[in-house]
Each structure stands twice: as structure tokens, then as C-alpha cells.
Amino acid sequence: STTCLSMALDDAMKNRLDGIRRSYLTLTERLGDPDVISNSNLLRQVMKDRSQSEEVVMAFDEYCRLDEELEGAVELFQEAGDDAEMRE
């Protein structure tokens, strides 16, 4: 069964957003790298690159969380079947 949220993003877009998230996490790790910390220009660039994708990553994480919640709710609804009390 396809949910509304699942239809909102196609696989290509999800893959693109997941790539942005992976880059963001890599940049976050680099902020702890002594070589980055000791080079102010590199540190500034890593922080800038990371900040440019932060809002997108946070929104995508929220989307994924809500999509999982919706899938769980749909499963519960389907399991409830004809039990009207469970559907409320």
C-alpha cells in the first residue's frame, strides 16, 4: 500500500536527499578532525558547506520520521480490520 508521504518523494529524490545527508554527516565528522580545526580557512569552508545543507537535512530527517510513523499507523489500521473500536 502506498502512503501519501511515500508518493510525495520519488526514489530519485530520496536518493539525492540521502546523498546530501551523507555529505552533511561527513562534514560534521570533519569538524572534529585536528587537521581541519588547525586550518582556519579549511574550518571556515567546512562549516560553510555544512551550514548550506543543514536545513535540507533536518527537513528530510523529519520527513523520514513522519513517513515511518505513517507506515506504522497504516499497519495498525489495517490490522484492526473490522474492529471499529480499534479504528477510533
N, CA, C and O atoms as a DFTB+ gen file, in Angstrom:
352 C
 N C O
     1  1       0.845      -1.188       0.000
     2  2       0.000       0.000       0.000
     3  2       0.883       1.241       0.000
     4  3       1.852       1.321       0.754
     5  1       0.554       2.181      -0.824
     6  2       1.335       3.408      -0.954
     7  2       0.697       4.497      -0.099
     8  3      -0.513       4.717      -0.150
     9  1       1.528       5.171       0.682
    10  2       1.026       6.245       1.536
    11  2       1.200       7.580       0.831
    12  3       1.942       7.687      -0.144
    13  1       0.513       8.588       1.332
    14  2       0.615       9.930       0.742
    15  2       2.042      10.456       0.807
    16  3       2.542      11.034      -0.158
    17  1       2.698      10.253       1.952
    18  2       4.062      10.755       2.088
    19  2       5.009      10.030       1.142
    20  3       5.904      10.649       0.566
    21  1       4.822       8.726       0.978
    22  2       5.701       7.973       0.090
    23  2       5.584       8.481      -1.334
    24  3       6.565       8.485      -2.077
    25  1       4.402       8.904      -1.714
    26  2       4.212       9.413      -3.062
    27  2       4.802      10.808      -3.217
    28  3       5.060      11.240      -4.340
    29  1       5.019      11.511      -2.133
    30  2       5.487      12.885      -2.203
    31  2       6.913      12.980      -2.758
    32  3       7.245      13.944      -3.448
    33  1       7.745      11.998      -2.463
    34  2       9.121      11.995      -2.956
    35  2       9.370      10.714      -3.733
    36  3       9.144       9.618      -3.220
    37  1       9.836      10.849      -4.973
    38  2      10.161       9.644      -5.721
    39  2      11.534       9.126      -5.281
    40  3      12.264       9.800      -4.554
    41  1      11.863       7.924      -5.734
    42  2      13.115       7.293      -5.306
    43  2      14.342       8.118      -5.680
    44  3      15.296       8.189      -4.906
    45  1      14.329       8.735      -6.848
    46  2      15.480       9.541      -7.275
    47  2      15.701      10.706      -6.307
    48  3      16.837      11.003      -5.936
    49  1      14.620      11.359      -5.903
    50  2      14.749      12.490      -4.976
    51  2      15.201      11.998      -3.599
    52  3      16.049      12.625      -2.964
    53  1      14.634      10.872      -3.135
    54  2      15.058      10.321      -1.844
    55  2      16.543       9.986      -1.861
    56  3      17.254      10.250      -0.892
    57  1      17.011       9.403      -2.970
    58  2      18.433       9.067      -3.087
    59  2      19.293      10.330      -3.086
    60  3      20.361      10.359      -2.474
    61  1      18.832      11.357      -3.764
    62  2      19.579      12.628      -3.799
    63  2      19.654      13.240      -2.396
    64  3      20.711      13.695      -1.959
    65  1      18.513      13.241      -1.701
    66  2      18.481      13.801      -0.348
    67  2      19.319      12.966       0.614
    68  3      19.956      13.510       1.516
    69  1      19.321      11.649       0.427
    70  2      20.148      10.791       1.272
    71  2      21.628      11.075       1.027
    72  3      22.432      11.022       1.958
    73  1      21.989      11.374      -0.213
    74  2      23.366      11.748      -0.523
    75  2      23.758      13.051       0.149
    76  3      24.874      13.184       0.652
    77  1      22.851      14.004       0.159
    78  2      23.097      15.277       0.840
    79  2      23.278      15.025       2.337
    80  3      24.142      15.627       2.976
    81  1      22.452      14.127       2.892
    82  2      22.564      13.806       4.326
    83  2      23.921      13.164       4.624
    84  3      24.562      13.497       5.620
    85  1      24.356      12.242       3.756
    86  2      25.659      11.594       3.975
    87  2      26.793      12.620       3.916
    88  3      27.718      12.568       4.726
    89  1      26.723      13.543       2.970
    90  2      27.738      14.604       2.873
    91  2      27.732      15.466       4.130
    92  3      28.787      15.820       4.655
    93  1      26.548      15.796       4.602
    94  2      26.391      16.601       5.817
    95  2      27.047      15.892       7.011
    96  3      27.768      16.513       7.792
    97  1      26.787      14.584       7.140
    98  2      27.374      13.824       8.252
    99  2      28.889      13.747       8.133
   100  3      29.597      13.802       9.139
   101  1      29.384      13.621       6.920
   102  2      30.830      13.605       6.700
   103  2      31.442      14.952       7.090
   104  3      32.487      15.004       7.740
   105  1      30.780      16.038       6.686
   106  2      31.266      17.372       7.059
   107  2      31.224      17.568       8.570
   108  3      32.113      18.201       9.140
   109  1      30.192      17.028       9.222
   110  2      30.090      17.123      10.678
   111  2      31.262      16.403      11.332
   112  3      31.847      16.905      12.291
   113  1      31.604      15.225      10.811
   114  2      32.762      14.486      11.346
   115  2      34.052      15.267      11.135
   116  3      34.922      15.282      12.006
   117  1      34.175      15.911       9.985
   118  2      35.397      16.672       9.679
   119  2      35.606      17.826      10.654
   120  3      36.739      18.255      10.871
   121  1      34.525      18.330      11.242
   122  2      34.661      19.430      12.214
   123  2      35.468      18.998      13.436
   124  3      36.017      19.840      14.147
   125  1      35.542      17.702      13.679
   126  2      36.332      17.197      14.801
   127  2      37.740      16.780      14.412
   128  3      38.520      16.362      15.268
   129  1      38.073      16.889      13.140
   130  2      39.392      16.494      12.639
   131  2      40.427      17.553      13.026
   132  3      40.254      18.729      12.706
   133  1      41.501      17.148      13.710
   134  2      42.532      18.120      14.114
   135  2      43.119      18.905      12.939
   136  3      43.460      20.078      13.089
   137  1      43.240      18.263      11.769
   138  2      43.779      18.965      10.601
   139  2      42.846      20.084      10.141
   140  3      43.298      21.137       9.691
   141  1      41.542      19.842      10.262
   142  2      40.559      20.872       9.887
   143  2      40.542      21.977      10.941
   144  3      40.535      23.163      10.612
   145  1      40.535      21.575      12.200
   146  2      40.492      22.547      13.307
   147  2      41.696      23.488      13.272
   148  3      41.571      24.675      13.573
   149  1      42.856      22.954      12.905
   150  2      44.077      23.774      12.917
   151  2      44.222      24.662      11.684
   152  3      45.116      25.507      11.639
   153  1      43.367      24.486      10.695
   154  2      43.442      25.294       9.473
   155  2      42.174      26.153       9.402
   156  3      41.107      25.665       9.030
   157  1      42.299      27.420       9.757
   158  2      41.108      28.269       9.860
   159  2      40.355      28.412       8.533
   160  3      39.126      28.482       8.525
   161  1      41.080      28.456       7.420
   162  2      40.399      28.564       6.125
   163  2      39.598      27.303       5.812
   164  3      38.459      27.379       5.352
   165  1      40.199      26.155       6.062
   166  2      39.513      24.883       5.821
   167  2      38.332      24.733       6.775
   168  3      37.256      24.293       6.371
   169  1      38.531      25.092       8.018
   170  2      37.458      25.018       9.006
   171  2      36.277      25.892       8.584
   172  3      35.123      25.469       8.659
   173  1      36.569      27.090       8.150
   174  2      35.525      28.009       7.698
   175  2      34.762      27.423       6.501
   176  3      33.537      27.525       6.424
   177  1      35.506      26.806       5.565
   178  2      34.872      26.211       4.379
   179  2      33.988      25.015       4.762
   180  3      32.875      24.877       4.255
   181  1      34.480      24.165       5.644
   182  2      33.696      23.002       6.082
   183  2      32.432      23.466       6.797
   184  3      31.351      22.925       6.562
   185  1      32.560      24.454       7.658
   186  2      31.386      24.984       8.368
   187  2      30.387      25.599       7.393
   188  3      29.177      25.437       7.552
   189  1      30.893      26.302       6.390
   190  2      30.015      26.927       5.393
   191  2      29.273      25.854       4.582
   192  3      28.059      25.933       4.396
   193  1      30.022      24.854       4.106
   194  2      29.417      23.779       3.314
   195  2      28.363      23.035       4.136
   196  3      27.287      22.705       3.637
   197  1      28.691      22.780       5.400
   198  2      27.767      22.065       6.274
   199  2      26.508      22.885       6.519
   200  3      25.402      22.346       6.489
   201  1      26.664      24.170       6.757
   202  2      25.501      25.013       7.056
   203  2      24.571      25.143       5.855
   204  3      23.366      25.331       6.019
   205  1      25.132      25.044       4.641
   206  2      24.308      25.162       3.438
   207  2      23.337      23.986       3.279
   208  3      22.283      24.129       2.660
   209  1      23.693      22.834       3.835
   210  2      22.816      21.669       3.677
   211  2      22.045      21.321       4.951
   212  3      21.197      20.429       4.936
   213  1      22.334      22.016       6.048
   214  2      21.731      21.654       7.339
   215  2      20.206      21.700       7.320
   216  3      19.560      20.769       7.801
   217  1      19.631      22.743       6.786
   218  2      18.170      22.886       6.785
   219  2      17.507      21.771       5.962
   220  3      16.480      21.219       6.359
   221  1      18.110      21.452       4.815
   222  2      17.578      20.388       3.959
   223  2      17.650      19.049       4.691
   224  3      16.698      18.270       4.665
   225  1      18.776      18.788       5.339
   226  2      18.961      17.519       6.061
   227  2      17.961      17.401       7.213
   228  3      17.365      16.343       7.414
   229  1      17.780      18.472       7.959
   230  2      16.829      18.438       9.078
   231  2      15.402      18.185       8.570
   232  3      14.652      17.419       9.174
   233  1      15.039      18.825       7.473
   234  2      13.698      18.626       6.906
   235  2      13.543      17.200       6.387
   236  3      12.487      16.594       6.572
   237  1      14.569      16.653       5.743
   238  2      14.495      15.286       5.227
   239  2      14.412      14.279       6.370
   240  3      13.664      13.306       6.286
   241  1      15.178      14.508       7.439
   242  2      15.101      13.630       8.616
   243  2      13.696      13.639       9.198
   244  3      13.170      12.591       9.570
   245  1      13.091      14.810       9.277
   246  2      11.717      14.930       9.794
   247  2      10.744      14.210       8.855
   248  3       9.837      13.517       9.316
   249  1      10.926      14.367       7.566
   250  2      10.097      13.675       6.577
   251  2      10.182      12.157       6.788
   252  3       9.160      11.471       6.820
   253  1      11.407      11.644       6.932
   254  2      11.603      10.198       7.119
   255  2      10.940       9.721       8.405
   256  3      10.319       8.658       8.428
   257  1      11.067      10.494       9.464
   258  2      10.453      10.133      10.743
   259  2       8.930      10.082      10.605
   260  3       8.296       9.135      11.070
   261  1       8.352      11.082       9.976
   262  2       6.899      11.120       9.793
   263  2       6.419      10.011       8.865
   264  3       5.345       9.447       9.074
   265  1       7.208       9.696       7.842
   266  2       6.857       8.624       6.922
   267  2       6.804       7.290       7.670
   268  3       5.901       6.483       7.447
   269  1       7.777       7.063       8.558
   270  2       7.784       5.833       9.361
   271  2       6.574       5.782      10.285
   272  3       5.944       4.734      10.427
   273  1       6.248       6.906      10.912
   274  2       5.076       6.961      11.792
   275  2       3.805       6.658      11.013
   276  3       2.936       5.929      11.491
   277  1       3.697       7.215       9.818
   278  2       2.516       6.979       8.995
   279  2       2.416       5.503       8.604
   280  3       1.333       4.920       8.647
   281  1       3.539       4.905       8.224
   282  2       3.527       3.485       7.871
   283  2       3.045       2.649       9.052
   284  3       2.254       1.721       8.881
   285  1       3.525       2.980      10.250
   286  2       3.087       2.252      11.450
   287  2       1.602       2.423      11.702
   288  3       0.911       1.467      12.057
   289  1       1.112       3.636      11.519
   290  2      -0.317       3.906      11.731
   291  2      -1.163       3.159      10.704
   292  3      -2.218       2.624      11.044
   293  1      -0.712       3.118       9.458
   294  2      -1.442       2.405       8.406
   295  2      -1.477       0.912       8.733
   296  3      -2.513       0.267       8.572
   297  1      -0.355       0.363       9.190
   298  2      -0.319      -1.056       9.570
   299  2      -1.302      -1.345      10.696
   300  3      -2.043      -2.327      10.644
   301  1      -1.307      -0.486      11.720
   302  2      -2.243      -0.679      12.831
   303  2      -3.687      -0.625      12.347
   304  3      -4.523      -1.422      12.771
   305  1      -3.969       0.310      11.466
   306  2      -5.317       0.454      10.932
   307  2      -5.717      -0.790      10.145
   308  3      -6.840      -1.279      10.266
   309  1      -4.788      -1.296       9.342
   310  2      -5.076      -2.491       8.547
   311  2      -5.246      -3.717       9.438
   312  3      -6.101      -4.563       9.177
   313  1      -4.427      -3.815      10.500
   314  2      -4.543      -4.939      11.430
   315  2      -5.860      -4.886      12.194
   316  3      -6.408      -5.922      12.568
   317  1      -6.365      -3.676      12.426
   318  2      -7.618      -3.527      13.166
   319  2      -8.784      -4.110      12.371
   320  3      -9.775      -4.564      12.941
   321  1      -8.647      -4.088      11.038
   322  2      -9.666      -4.682      10.184
   323  2     -11.051      -4.158      10.477
   324  3     -11.305      -2.958      10.371
   325  1     -11.940      -5.047      10.843
   326  2     -13.335      -4.685      11.075
   327  2     -13.592      -4.220      12.502
   328  3     -14.724      -3.887      12.853
   329  1     -12.542      -4.194      13.331
   330  2     -12.716      -3.784      14.725
   331  2     -12.884      -2.264      14.779
   332  3     -11.900      -1.523      14.795
   333  1     -14.127      -1.812      14.807
   334  2     -14.444      -0.380      14.759
   335  2     -13.824       0.367      15.935
   336  3     -13.385       1.507      15.790
   337  1     -13.790      -0.274      17.092
   338  2     -13.222       0.384      18.284
   339  2     -11.736       0.656      18.090
   340  3     -11.253       1.711      18.501
   341  1     -11.004      -0.256      17.480
   342  2      -9.576      -0.058      17.233
   343  2      -9.320       1.051      16.232
   344  3      -8.300       1.735      16.317
   345  1     -10.227       1.239      15.288
   346  2     -10.035       2.257      14.258
   347  2     -10.217       3.663      14.799
   348  3      -9.747       4.619      14.182
   349  1     -10.872       3.813      15.911
   350  2     -11.050       5.140      16.509
   351  2      -9.768       5.512      17.137
   352  3      -9.654       6.594      17.714
